[in-house]
Amino acid sequence: MIAYNLILICIDLLLLFLSITVYLFLLWKLIRKDPDFPIKFYGILVINNTFEFIFIITEYFIVRLPFFNVLNEWYINMKTFPGMLYGLSVYLPCIIGFGHLTQVINRFVIIKFPLSFDKIFNKWLIGGLFVLQFSFPSVIMLWCWNETGVVSFVEDDSTTILELQNYKKQYNSIIFGICSIIVSCAACCFFGIWSFILVVKMRQGNNATQLRREINLFVFVSFEILAQILLIIAAVIQVVSGYLTYNPSVYNIALHLYPFCEDLLCLVNGLILLITCQTVRTRYIAFYKKLLLCNRFSSKKAKPAAQLSSNRIK
């Protein structure tokens, strides 16, 4: 168990560090209005990344720290917590899934209608997708808003568990959350497969330049779809083995795999973006290389000034 905890924490820290550096880099490029980083794709990506970070933080409070047996006394003394925090841990993966759908539709439109992209993927479509993203799974937050979360333990007192006092609403929230992600994932698969067919046709045609430009980001969003599918599989196995047909061994395996599926959904995007997109990778390396050189130059320049100041004091 200690080895598992250390492996998961190390992976989380490494991926979180890389994700934050990519996040800050993209944010800087959007602020500077870099034409190589269109806001209609990378702006949506940054917004989604923000909720991914919030989700990981929420998961550490609700699931991972108790699962690691960290801060047990603090959790014991807390006894109860706002149920909306539990609802947030179920709600956030849903809006992340619908955020990925927005990115997939963005790639589909630019591949299918390259000349009419700005007219089709306009503020009204983006606004409608955002409304769908946040409103569709909001029933989870309504169920959990006034509920009370309680701290409990498994039978051998080895693991702390944070759950809702109202078991029925907890179960309904989890089922609705899984269904929401399935809906967004199914829509992502539909537009993703359609986009793939279009890409194959472009490969056979004379649109090689456009193909090279768009296929990298298409591969990136395809990985996001795969991450959703893996999360759904892990969640369904966990619910079936833990709630419907109790199977401790299967449930325990699913419980240990689920955090890695969450990391695939939320923390691997930065790494995949750097791998799949040469433009992002090149500009990212140049950005931080320049930043490090500037800091090194500033520190070297400051040293003689400090020595001169000390000589004057003497």
C-alpha positions in Angstrom: 0.0 0.0 0.0 2.9 2.4 0.8 4.5 1.6 -2.6 1.1 2.4 -4.3 0.8 5.7 -2.5 4.3 6.8 -3.3 3.9 5.8 -7.0 0.6 7.7 -7.3 1.9 10.8 -5.5 5.1 10.9 -7.6 3.1 10.5 -10.8 0.6 13.2 -9.7 3.4 15.7 -8.8 5.3 15.2 -12.1 2.2 15.4 -14.3 0.9 18.3 -12.3 4.1 20.2 -12.6 4.2 19.6 -16.4 0.5 20.5 -16.8 0.9 23.7 -14.9 3.9 24.8 -17.0 2.0 24.0 -20.2 -1.1 25.8 -18.8 0.9 29.0 -18.0 2.6 28.9 -21.4 -0.8 28.7 -23.2 -2.2 31.4 -21.0 0.7 33.7 -21.9 0.3 33.0 -25.6 -3.5 33.7 -25.4 -2.8 37.0 -23.5 -0.3 38.0 -26.2 -2.8 37.0 -28.9 -0.3 34.8 -30.7 -1.8 33.8 -34.1 -0.4 30.3 -33.8 -2.6 29.7 -30.7 -6.2 30.4 -31.8 -8.4 31.3 -28.8 -11.3 29.2 -30.1 -9.3 26.1 -29.4 -6.6 26.9 -26.9 -9.0 29.2 -24.9 -11.4 26.4 -24.5 -8.5 24.1 -23.6 -7.3 26.5 -20.8 -10.8 26.8 -19.4 -11.1 23.0 -19.3 -7.6 22.7 -17.7 -8.7 25.0 -14.9 -11.5 22.7 -14.0 -9.2 19.7 -14.3 -6.9 21.2 -11.7 -9.9 22.0 -9.4 -11.1 18.4 -9.8 -7.7 16.9 -8.8 -7.6 19.2 -5.7 -11.2 18.2 -4.8 -10.3 14.5 -5.3 -7.4 14.8 -2.9 -9.7 16.1 -0.2 -12.6 13.7 -0.8 -10.8 10.5 -1.8 -7.0 10.4 -2.1 -5.8 11.8 1.3 -8.3 9.6 3.2 -7.4 6.6 1.0 -3.7 7.3 1.8 -4.5 7.3 5.5 -3.1 10.9 5.7 -4.5 13.4 8.1 -6.7 10.7 9.7 -7.0 12.6 13.0 -8.0 15.8 11.2 -10.7 13.9 9.3 -11.9 12.2 12.5 -12.2 15.5 14.3 -14.0 17.0 11.3 -16.8 14.3 11.5 -19.0 16.1 8.9 -18.4 18.3 5.8 -20.6 20.2 3.3 -22.3 17.7 0.9 -21.7 20.1 -2.0 -18.0 19.2 -1.9 -18.9 15.5 -2.5 -21.2 16.7 -5.3 -18.4 18.7 -6.8 -16.2 15.6 -7.0 -18.9 14.0 -9.2 -19.9 17.2 -11.1 -16.4 18.2 -12.2 -15.6 15.1 -14.3 -19.0 15.7 -16.1 -18.2 19.3 -17.1 -14.6 18.2 -18.1 -16.2 15.5 -20.4 -18.5 18.1 -22.0 -15.5 20.5 -22.3 -13.7 17.8 -24.3 -16.8 17.5 -26.5 -16.5 21.2 -27.3 -12.9 20.7 -28.3 -13.9 17.7 -30.5 -16.6 19.7 -32.2 -14.1 22.5 -32.7 -11.8 20.1 -34.6 -14.7 18.6 -36.5 -15.9 22.0 -37.8 -12.4 23.1 -38.8 -11.8 19.8 -40.7 -15.3 19.6 -42.3 -15.8 23.4 -43.0 -12.3 25.0 -43.1 -13.5 28.0 -45.1 -16.6 28.7 -42.9 -15.1 27.8 -39.5 -15.5 31.3 -38.0 -19.1 31.6 -39.2 -20.1 28.2 -37.8 -18.0 28.0 -34.7 -19.1 31.4 -33.5 -19.9 32.9 -30.1 -23.5 31.5 -30.2 -22.3 27.9 -30.7 -19.6 28.3 -28.2 -22.0 29.9 -25.7 -24.5 27.1 -26.3 -21.9 24.4 -25.7 -20.8 26.1 -22.5 -24.4 26.2 -21.3 -24.7 22.5 -22.0 -21.4 21.8 -20.3 -22.3 23.4 -17.0 -26.1 23.0 -16.9 -26.7 19.4 -17.9 -24.8 17.8 -15.0 -25.9 20.6 -12.6 -28.6 18.3 -11.1 -25.8 16.6 -9.2 -25.0 19.8 -7.4 -28.7 20.4 -6.7 -29.0 17.0 -5.1 -26.0 17.5 -2.9 -26.3 21.2 -2.1 -28.0 21.0 1.3 -26.8 17.5 2.1 -24.4 16.6 4.9 -21.2 14.6 4.2 -19.9 12.3 6.9 -16.6 10.7 7.8 -16.7 7.0 8.3 -14.3 4.0 8.2 -14.1 0.6 6.6 -14.7 -2.4 8.9 -11.0 -2.8 9.8 -10.6 1.0 10.4 -7.7 1.0 7.9 -9.2 3.5 5.5 -11.2 6.8 6.0 -14.2 7.3 3.7 -16.0 10.5 3.0 -19.5 10.1 1.8 -23.0 11.6 1.9 -25.2 10.9 4.9 -28.1 10.4 2.4 -27.0 7.2 0.7 -29.7 7.3 -2.0 -28.7 10.8 -3.2 -25.0 9.7 -3.2 -25.9 6.6 -5.3 -28.1 8.7 -7.7 -25.4 11.3 -8.1 -22.8 8.7 -9.0 -25.1 7.0 -11.5 -26.2 10.3 -13.1 -22.5 11.4 -13.3 -21.5 8.2 -15.1 -24.5 8.6 -17.5 -23.4 12.2 -18.2 -19.9 11.2 -19.0 -21.2 8.4 -21.2 -23.4 10.9 -23.1 -20.5 13.3 -23.7 -18.2 10.4 -24.6 -20.7 9.0 -27.1 -21.0 12.4 -28.7 -17.2 12.8 -28.8 -16.9 9.3 -30.4 -19.5 10.3 -33.0 -17.8 13.5 -34.1 -14.4 11.9 -33.6 -15.1 9.0 -36.0 -16.7 11.4 -38.5 -13.5 13.6 -38.3 -11.3 10.6 -38.7 -13.2 9.6 -41.9 -12.7 13.2 -43.2 -9.0 13.1 -42.3 -8.6 9.8 -44.3 -10.3 11.5 -47.3 -8.0 14.5 -47.0 -5.0 12.1 -47.0 -6.3 10.6 -50.3 -6.9 14.1 -51.8 -4.7 17.1 -52.3 -5.2 18.8 -48.9 -1.9 17.7 -47.5 -1.1 21.1 -46.0 -4.4 21.4 -44.1 -4.0 17.8 -43.1 -0.6 18.3 -41.5 -1.9 21.4 -39.7 -5.0 19.9 -38.2 -4.2 16.2 -37.6 -1.9 16.9 -34.6 -4.7 18.5 -32.6 -7.1 15.9 -33.8 -4.8 13.2 -32.3 -4.8 15.2 -29.1 -8.6 15.3 -28.7 -8.7 11.6 -29.7 -6.6 10.9 -26.6 -9.1 12.9 -24.5 -11.8 10.6 -25.8 -9.8 7.5 -24.9 -9.3 8.9 -21.4 -13.0 9.4 -21.0 -13.7 5.8 -22.1 -11.1 4.4 -19.6 -12.6 6.5 -16.8 -16.1 5.2 -17.6 -15.0 1.6 -17.6 -13.3 2.0 -14.2 -16.3 3.9 -12.8 -18.8 1.3 -14.0 -16.7 -1.6 -12.7 -16.4 0.2 -9.3 -20.2 0.8 -9.1 -21.2 -2.7 -10.2 -18.7 -4.5 -7.9 -19.2 -2.1 -4.9 -22.9 -1.4 -5.0 -24.8 -3.8 -7.2 -23.1 -7.2 -6.9 -20.6 -6.8 -4.1 -17.2 -8.3 -5.1 -14.5 -7.1 -2.8 -11.5 -8.2 -4.9 -12.8 -6.6 -8.2 -13.9 -3.5 -6.3 -10.5 -3.2 -4.7 -8.8 -3.4 -8.1 -11.1 -0.8 -9.6 -10.6 1.4 -6.6 -6.9 1.4 -7.1 -7.0 1.9 -10.9 -9.5 4.8 -10.8 -7.1 7.5 -9.6 -4.8 6.7 -12.6 -7.8 7.0 -14.9 -8.5 10.4 -13.4 -4.9 11.4 -14.0 -5.3 10.3 -17.7 -8.4 12.5 -17.9 -6.9 15.6 -16.2 -3.1 15.6 -15.9 -1.7 13.9 -19.0 -3.2 16.5 -21.5 -0.2 18.8 -21.3 2.2 15.9 -22.0 0.1 14.6 -24.9 -0.2 18.1 -26.4 3.6 18.5 -26.3 4.1 15.1 -27.9 1.5 15.5 -30.7 1.8 19.1 -31.7 5.2 20.2 -32.9 4.3 23.9 -32.9 3.4 23.8 -29.2 6.4 21.7 -28.3 8.9 24.0 -30.1 7.4 27.2 -28.7 7.1 25.8 -25.2 10.7 24.8 -25.1 11.8 28.2 -26.5 9.5 30.0 -24.0 11.0 28.4 -20.9 14.5 28.4 -22.3 14.3 32.1 -22.8 12.7 32.5 -19.3 15.6 30.6 -17.7 18.2 32.5 -19.6 16.6 35.8 -18.6 16.6 34.8 -15.0 20.3 33.7 -15.2 21.3 36.9 -16.9 19.5 39.0 -14.3 21.2 37.2 -11.4 24.6 37.6 -13.0 24.0 41.2 -13.6 22.8 41.8 -10.1 26.0 40.4 -8.5 28.4 43.1 -9.5 25.9 45.7 -8.4 25.7 44.1 -5.0 29.6 43.9 -4.7 29.9 47.6 -5.7 27.4 48.5 -3.1 29.3 46.7 -0.4 32.6 48.3 -1.4 31.0 51.7 -1.0 29.9 50.9 2.5 33.5 50.0 3.4 
